């Protein structure tokens, strides 16, 4: 068996996160399509319950026994996941998949600030510049005639904040915890919270159309079980700021798939706004080294 070095693990983690970004980009499209026939909390409850069952079925040997400390840590991450997806799914009812993909990507700007608050390490000056550019980009994306951002866009920005907190939390707990156990617990906790919420606020459907089940299976097996397991494992070898830039590429995939599969339209001004947000992401994450002149 080949033993990987630190660099090889980092490169493998990066490639894995790119795969996650692509699958999550398709997730925006799947959720948007499923919401035509399924209520938001029922959709999320089915998604996370199925994902929990699949994850345990495949990884129960690596999950092992769960201690009170494990449950506590997993519950923190699971709660953040629940809050993020609640805001995102509700928001997607009022905005497009492509637009939400780019607004969700603003978590890449939020992660360094949350990192600063948590670890007491001040971000570099370029972070503040990127934040301003991001706000301008958001304004352009939300500009529709004389209207401002709608309720779906605001919910998406709230979801981005929770996703940023989730990335920081996974990085923090993955250092000293079994990553498969953490992946299982966060999804299981979110599943329980979604089931409770669905039972309280929404009617439970007697049956669902086949197309809805296709979206639910995609979301459960690929976007949830596979992606969050991969992300949790990868974050053991990659910094949160690096993770955020790679995962933010889901916004690009969401926009492309939204146009290709849902016939969504992006206006020129929205494209400029998306470009500014992507530029802000690059400003934060890319390190340009000065070459020495001979």
N, C-alpha and C positions, 0 to 999 in steps of 0.2 A: 504493500500500500504506500503510495507516494505521500510524503509529508510536505505540506505547503509552508513556505516562509511567510513572513509578515506582509511583504509586498504582493506576493501571489494571492494571499487572502484578501488584501485590500482591492486588488484588481477584480477578483472574483465577486467580491461584494458589490463593486460598482456595476459590473455587468448584470448582476442579479437585480439591483435597484432599477436599472434601465428597463428590465423586463417588467418589473412591478409598475413602473410609470406607464408603460404601454397598456398593460392589462387594466389599470385604473382609468386610463383615458377611455377605453371601451366601456368601463363601468358607468361613466356619466350617461352614455348613450343607452345602456341597458336599463338604468334606473328611469330615465326620461320616458322610455317606451313602456316600461312596466306600470308607471304611474297613471297611464291611460285607463287601466283596468283594476289596479290595486291601490288601496289607501296607503299613505306613507308609513305609518307605524306597523301595520300588518306586513308590508313588504319587508321592512327591516327586521321584524321578528322572525319571519320565515327564513330570511337570508342568514341571520346570525345563529339561529337554532340549528339549521342544516350544516352550517360551517363548523359549529362546535362538535357535532356528531362526526363529521368527516375527519376533522382534525384529530379527535381522540381515537378514532378507528385506525388511523394510519400511524399515529405517533405515541400511542399509550405507553409503549415500552420505554420511551425517552422522557415521558412526563413524570412518571413515578409518583411517590407520595407527596401530598401537598400539605405544608405546614401552615400555621397561623400567620407567620411572617410572609410566606409566599402569597397567601390569600389576600393579605392586606396590600401588598405591593401590586398584585394583579388587579385588585379592585380599583386602585387609583388609576391605573392605565386604562382599564375597562370603562370606568366612568367618563374619562376624557373622550374615549372612542365613541361612547353612546351620545354624549353631548354634541360632538362634532358631526356625526352622521344624522342626528336629529335635525340640527340646523341646516345641514346640506340638503337632506331629502325634502324637507318642508320648503326650502328655498327654490328647489328645482321645479316646483309646481308653478312658479311665477317668472322664471327666466329660462334661457336656452341652455342646452348642454355645453355648447362651445363657450358661451359667455361665462357660465359658472366655472368651467375648467380654468379659465384665466384668473378669475377672481379668487378661486381657491388657492391658486399658486402664490398669492400674496403672503402665505405663511412663510415663504422663504425669506421675506424681509422681517417678519415677526420673530423668527427663531433666534437670531442674534440678540435681540432685545430681551427676550425671555431668558436666554442664556446669561446675559448680563445681570438680570435681576436675581437669578438663582445662584450663579457662581461668583457674582461680584466682579466680573471682568468686563470692562467697558469696550464696546465695539469700536472699530476703526472709523475714521472720518468718512470713508467711502460708504459706510452703512447708512449714515444720515443722509448723504446725497442720494443713495438708491431709494431710500424711503420716500423722499420728496418726488422723485421721478415716478415711483409706483403710484403715489396719490394722484398725480397728473394723469397717469395711464388709466386708473380706475375711473376718473372723471370723464375721460374720453369714451371709455367703454359704456358708461352709463348714460352718455349724452344721446338723447333721442328727440330731436327737435328742441324744445325748451324744457323737456322733463328732466328729472334727476334720477338717481338710482331708485329702483323699485324695491318693494319689500323682499322679493326673492334675492336681490343683490346684497341687501343688508344682512339677511340671514346667512348668505354665503360668506360674507366677511367675518361674521361671528364664528362660522364653522372653521374658517381658516385659522382663527386665533386658537381654537381648541385643538386643531391638528398640529399647530406649532407646539403647543403645550404637550401634546401626545408624543411628539418626536423627542422633546427634551426628557420626558418621563421614561420613555423606552431606553434612551441612552443611559440614563442614571441607574435604572434597575437592572439592565442587561449586563452590567459590569460584574455583578456579584450573584446573579441568579441564573438558573437553568433556563436558557432561552426558549426551549420548547415548552417548558412549564409556563413561562411568562406569556408566550403566544397563545397557549390554550386558555389561560385564566382571563386574559383581557377580552377575548372573543366570547367566552362563556358568561362573564359578568355582563357584557354588553347585551348578550342574548336574553338574559334574565330581565334586565331593565327594559328592553324593547317589548318583551312579552307582557310584562306588567302594564306598561304604557298603552300598548295596543288594546288590552282587555278593558282599560279604563276609558279611553277616549274615542275608540273606533268600533264600529260593528264588525263582527267576525264573519267573513264571507263563507257561504256553504260550499262554493266551488269556484275555481279560477280557470280562465281559458288557457289553452296549451301554450300560447305565446308568452303569457305571464310566467309560466313555469320555466320556460327556456331562459328568460331573463333572471329569474330567481336562482336557478341552478348555476348560471354563469357567475352571478354575484357571490353566491355562497362558496362555490368550489374554487374559482379563480381569483376574484377580487378580494375575498375575505380569507379563506383558509390558506391558499397558496401565497398570496401577496403579503399578508401580515406575518406569516411564519417566516418568509424570506426576509422581510424588512427587519424583524426582530433579531434574527440571526446575523444579518449583515451589519446591524448597528453595533455589534460587539467589536467590530473591526474598523468602523468608519465613524468619524466625528459627525455630530448632529448637523452642523452647517453644510458639510459635504453631502450628507443624506438629503437635505432639503433641496439643494440645487438639482440633484438627479431626479428626485421624485416630482419636482415642479414641472418636469417635462411632460407629465400627464396632461397639463393644460394644452400643450401643442397637439398631442394625440387626440384629446377630447374635441378640440376645434376641428381638426381634419376629419375625424370620424363623424362628428355632428353634421358637417357639410355633406359628406359622402353618403351617410346612412339615413339621416333624418331630413335631408334637404333644407337644413338651416342656412340662413344668409348672414354673412358678416359684412357690414357696411365699411367703406374705406376708413371712416373715422374710428370705428371699432378696431380695425386692423392696426391703425397707428397706435391706439391705446394699448393693444396687446403687445405690440412691438416695444413700447416704452417699458411695460412691465417686465418683458423678457430681458431687455437691456439692463434693467435694475438688478435682475437676478444675476446676470453675468458680472456686473460691477462688483457685487458683493462677493461672489465666489471665485472669480478668476484672479490669480496672482500673476502680475506681469513683472518679470525680473529684468533688471537693466543689464545689458551685455557690456562687458568691459571692453574699452577701446584699446587695441594693441598699440 
